[in-house]
Amino acid sequence: MARLKSPPVATTHKKVVVLLLDGTSLKGYLNATGLGRVDTIDLLTPDGEHRPVELNEVKSIHFVREFLDNSSPERKIFLSRPKLDGLWVRLRFRDDDVMEGIVANDLLDLLDTGVQLTPPDLHGNTLRLFIPRSALAEVKVLGVVGVARRGTPDSRAAAAASQSKLFSE
């Protein structure tokens, strides 16, 4: 019997800015493999020190391109309907801050201990966010975004013809 190979475990640390509920922020590197399954994250500071951070103290974790002085996203809401596949959501934090983004259209991900979010500004410094469930007051789905399965032009015409008969009978 052939054994399936398990995928290699990612051990790379990603650049992050951790925004805390008290308004302060921490810069460092984080191994994101256990994110959402642990109560404490292990942040590696730029000085090389390990700093444990309780997840219930975290407002959001920003996976960033570079460490900048201003760590909040440039834009917190979409200017028009997003084009990325997923669920378009509006998050309201416990401090009444509001942010929109795209989450995976997978209920198992949403039922986890936090929300993984793609921010509205795809060209900004923040690539992705993780928001612990404890930081949220409300999550509202604004829309389902994605490519609908479309048939051939002939099948669409046949479907339209059969639909038009419904109202003429």
C-alpha positions in Angstrom: 0.0 0.0 0.0 1.4 3.4 -1.0 1.7 6.0 1.8 0.8 9.6 1.1 3.4 12.1 1.8 2.4 14.8 4.2 3.1 18.3 3.0 6.2 20.0 4.6 5.4 22.2 7.6 6.1 25.9 6.9 8.6 27.1 9.4 9.2 30.6 8.0 8.5 33.6 10.0 6.5 36.4 8.3 6.8 40.1 9.0 3.9 41.2 11.2 2.6 44.2 13.0 0.4 43.2 16.0 -2.1 45.8 17.0 -3.2 45.4 20.6 -6.6 46.4 22.1 -4.9 49.1 24.2 -3.9 50.9 21.0 -0.2 50.0 21.0 1.5 48.0 18.3 4.4 45.5 18.2 6.6 44.7 15.2 8.2 41.4 14.6 8.2 38.0 13.0 5.6 35.3 13.5 5.2 31.7 12.5 1.6 31.6 11.3 1.1 27.9 11.2 -0.6 27.6 14.6 -2.4 30.9 14.4 -6.0 30.6 15.7 -5.3 27.3 17.5 -3.2 28.7 20.3 -4.0 31.2 23.1 -0.6 32.8 23.0 1.5 33.8 20.0 5.3 33.8 20.0 6.4 37.0 18.4 10.1 37.3 17.4 11.1 40.9 17.8 13.4 42.7 15.4 16.0 42.5 18.2 15.8 38.7 18.2 13.9 38.3 21.4 10.9 36.0 21.8 7.9 37.8 23.2 4.7 35.9 24.1 1.5 37.8 23.4 -1.9 36.7 24.7 -4.4 36.4 21.8 -7.2 38.0 23.9 -5.1 41.2 24.0 -4.7 41.4 20.2 -7.0 43.5 18.0 -5.4 42.4 14.7 -2.3 40.9 13.2 -1.2 42.5 10.0 1.1 40.5 7.7 3.0 43.4 6.1 5.5 44.0 3.3 7.7 46.3 5.4 7.8 47.7 8.9 6.4 51.3 8.6 5.6 53.9 11.3 1.8 53.8 10.4 0.7 50.2 10.6 -3.0 50.6 10.0 -4.3 49.9 6.5 -4.5 52.9 4.2 -8.1 52.1 3.3 -10.5 50.2 5.6 -13.5 49.9 3.2 -14.0 49.0 -0.4 -14.7 51.9 -2.8 -16.7 49.6 -5.0 -17.8 46.0 -5.1 -14.6 43.8 -4.7 -13.5 41.5 -7.5 -11.8 38.8 -5.3 -13.5 35.5 -4.8 -14.9 35.0 -1.3 -17.3 36.6 1.2 -17.3 40.4 1.4 -17.6 41.2 5.1 -17.7 44.2 7.4 -16.1 43.7 10.8 -17.0 45.8 13.8 -14.4 45.6 16.6 -15.1 45.9 20.3 -13.8 49.5 20.2 -16.4 50.3 17.4 -13.7 50.5 14.7 -15.0 49.2 11.4 -13.2 47.4 8.6 -14.2 45.6 5.4 -12.4 42.8 3.7 -12.7 39.4 1.9 -12.7 36.1 3.7 -12.7 32.6 2.2 -16.1 31.3 1.4 -15.6 28.4 3.8 -17.7 28.2 6.9 -15.1 26.0 8.7 -12.6 28.9 8.5 -15.2 31.3 9.8 -16.0 29.0 12.8 -12.4 29.0 13.8 -11.0 31.2 16.6 -10.5 34.2 14.3 -11.0 35.6 10.8 -8.3 35.6 8.1 -9.0 38.7 6.0 -7.7 40.2 2.7 -7.9 44.0 3.1 -9.5 46.4 0.6 -6.2 47.9 -0.5 -4.4 45.2 -2.4 -1.4 47.4 -3.2 -0.9 48.7 0.4 1.6 47.6 3.0 -0.8 45.1 4.7 -1.1 41.8 2.7 -3.4 39.9 5.0 -4.8 40.2 8.4 -5.8 37.8 11.2 -8.4 39.1 13.6 -9.0 37.1 16.8 -12.6 36.4 17.5 -12.2 38.0 21.0 -11.5 41.4 19.3 -14.8 41.4 17.3 -18.2 42.6 18.2 -19.9 41.9 14.9 -19.2 40.2 11.5 -21.7 41.0 8.7 -21.6 39.5 5.3 -22.2 42.2 2.7 -22.1 39.9 -0.4 -20.8 36.8 -2.0 -18.2 37.6 -4.6 -16.9 35.2 -7.2 -17.2 33.9 -10.7 -20.5 32.2 -11.3 -20.5 29.0 -13.4 -21.7 30.0 -16.8 -22.9 27.6 -19.4 -22.5 27.9 -23.2 -24.5 30.6 -25.0 -26.8 27.9 -26.3 -27.6 26.6 -22.8 -28.2 30.1 -21.6 -30.6 30.8 -24.5 -32.5 27.5 -23.8 -32.8 28.4 -20.1 -34.1 31.9 -20.9 -36.7 30.4 -23.4 -38.0 27.9 -20.8 -38.2 30.7 -18.2 -40.2 32.9 -20.4 -42.9 30.2 -20.8 -43.4 30.2 -17.0 -45.2 33.6 -17.1 -47.2 33.1 -20.3 -49.1 30.1 -19.2 
